[in-house]
Amino acid sequence: MARRGGFPGGGIPGNMNNLMKQAQRMQRQMEESQKELETKEFTAKAGGGAVEVTVTGKKEVAKVKLSEEVVDPEDIEMLEDLVMAATNEALRMADDANNEIMGKMAGGLGLGGGLPF
């Protein structure tokens, strides 16, 4: 007579516990990685180094450095464009670092393009 309910072999509940432990461990690792990322700074330059912008892993502008030759009252638009370009590049660098962390975490799941069931 066939069994109803339950899991054949009784192996699934043990595997589920292991999966839960692994998920909790990965969550802790991800939180630690996020905290570490938030302490990092990312610096980008524009205009051949005339404008330098530093952002944090929290995506906050930490520093803007301008060289004197880029400050031209007759061409404010160029300065605005350079600040914007450097800021956007620094933010992209922070995003790339975050995506790298997330990729490592997802790779640790062993999903490889699909769920393991």
N, C-alpha and C positions, 0 to 999 in steps of 0.2 A: 504494500500500500504506500502511496506517495505521501511524503510529509507536506504539510501545509504550513506556510509562513516560515519564519526563521531564515537562516542562511545556511546553505549546504556547506558542510565541512566546518562551520563555525568560524571561518577565518576573517570574514568581513568586519565584525566588531573590533577585532584587534587591529586590523588595518586602518579602521576609522580613527581609533585612538592615536595611532602613529601619525596619521595625516593631520589630526588636530594639533598634536605636539609640534609637528614640523611647521604648521601654519603659525602657531604662536611664536616659535623661534624666529621664523622669517619676519614676522611683524616687529619683533624687538630689534632685529638687525636693520630693518627698514627705518625704524624710528631713530636708531643710532646714526645711520647713514644720513638721514635728513638733518639731524642736529649738526653733524659734521659739515654738511654742505652749507648750512646757514652761516657757519663761521668763516667760510672761504670767501675770497674776493676775486673778481674777474675784471681785468683791465683791458680796454681796447683803445686804439688810437685811430685818428682820422686826420686827413690833410698832411700826410707825411710826418705825423707825430705832433703836429701843432695843437691838436686837441686830444686830451686823454681823459677817459671817463672810467671810473671804477664803480662796480656794483657789487653788492653782497649776494650770497646764495639766497637771501630772502627777497631778492630782486628790488633792492632799495639802492638808490644812488648814494655812494659813500664819499666820492671825491670827483671833482671836475678840475682839470688843470689845463690852462690855456697859455700858449706862448705869446709873447708880446706882439710878434709880427702878424698874428691872426686877428688881432683886435683892431679893426679898421672901421671907424664910425661911418664911413661912406659905404660900407658893405656888410651891414649887420646880417643880411640874409645868408651870406656865405658862412658866417660864424654859427648861425642857427642850424644850418644844414650839417656842418661838421659835428656840432654837439649831438645832434639827433643821430647821425650815422654812427658815431662812437658809442653812444648809449645803446642803440639797437644791437650793435655787434656784441657789446659786453653782456647784454641780456640774453642774446643767443648762446653765448658761451656758458652762462649759468644754466640755461635750459638744456644744453647738450650734456652738461655734467649731471643734471638731474635725470635726464633720459638714460644716461649710462648706468646710473644707480638702479633705476627701475628695471632696465634690461637685465642686469645681473640678478635682481630679485626674481624676475619672471623666469629666467633661465634656471634658477635654483629649484623652481617648482617641477621642472622636468616635464612641462606640458608639451613642448616641441610641436606646437601647432594644433593641439587638440587636448581634450580632457582625458584623464587616464581611466575612463570607464566606457 
